[in-house]
Amino acid sequence: MDSFIINTSKKEKRRFNLPLTIKIDTPLEKISELENKLKLALTEQSAIIQESVRVVLNNIASNKIEILINFYTEITDSAEFAEFKEELNFIILDIVNQESIILV
């Protein structure tokens, strides 16, 4: 059996991955504006590796649209990363609310 042991103290970066699921009837202009504002907010964060930022319309289903937020950060400490994620989640929710977009 092959298995790998990951020594987290040796990690140089950590991945953030967040799918946002919104209502299917969200206007395309609002989706585009949301993506642009999210990208801008993420690029303003110094702890994020800028060239890794991705905010894309990832999936479409009969009743929902999924926008995927993905990037890497140099924060590898678990506790510090959890705090950073929480801070970003508040920023993301604020932008979603400003755009009057409904999450499902």
N, C-alpha and C positions, 0 to 999 in steps of 0.2 A: 504494500500500500504506500503510495506517495502522499506525503503531506508536507505542508509548509508551516513554518513558525515565523510569524512576523514580529520582529522586535520593534515595537512602536517608539521606543526611545531613539531609534535610528532613522525614523521617517523624516523626510525633508519637507513634505507637504501633505496636506489632507484635503480630501474632496468633499464639497458641499453639493448636494443634489436634492432639489425640491420640485416636485410636480405640483403645479397649481391647476386645479380643475374648476373651470368656469362654465356658466350656462351656454348652451349651444346657440341661443339667439342673441348673444353679445355681438353688437355691431363690429365689423372688421376694423373700422377706424379706432374704436376703443381698444381693441386687441393690439393693434399696431402701436398706439400711444402708450399702452401699458408696457409693452416690450421695451420701447424706447426709454421710458422713465425708469424701469427696473435696471436696464443696462447702465444708464447714467448714474444711478444711485450706487450700483456695485462698483463702478470704476472710480468712484470717489472714496472708496475704502482702501486705505493703504495696506492692509493685511491681505488683500486679495491679489493673486497673481493675475495681472491685467489681461494678458494675452489668452488666459484660460476662460474668460467670461463668455458664457453662452446663455442666451434667453431666446428660446425658439418655440414656435407652435409645433408641438411634438406629436399630438394625436387628436383625431376627431372621431367621435362616436355619435350615435343617434341622439343622445341627450346631453352631451358635454364636449368641451374642448379642453385639451391639456396643454398648458404652457410649461416647459421645463426650464428651470433655473439651475445652472451647473457652473462650477468654477473650482479652482484650487486655491488654498491659502497656505501660508507658511506657518500658521499656528498648528502645532502638533500636540501640544499638551491637552489632554482630554477635558479637564475642567475649564481651561481657557477657551477651548474650541466650543464647548457647550454654551458659555457666556456669549461668545461671538455669534453663534447661531441664533441665540435668543434675540440679541440686538438686531441682527439682520431680519429675523422674522417680524419684528415690530416695524421695521422700515418697510418691508414688503407689504405687510397688512395696511400700513398707512397709505401707501401708494394705491393699492387696490381700492381702499375706501375713497380716496380722493377722486379716483376715476369712476366711482359708483358702479363697480363691477361686483357681481355676486358670485361668490365661491360656492361650489356644490360638493 
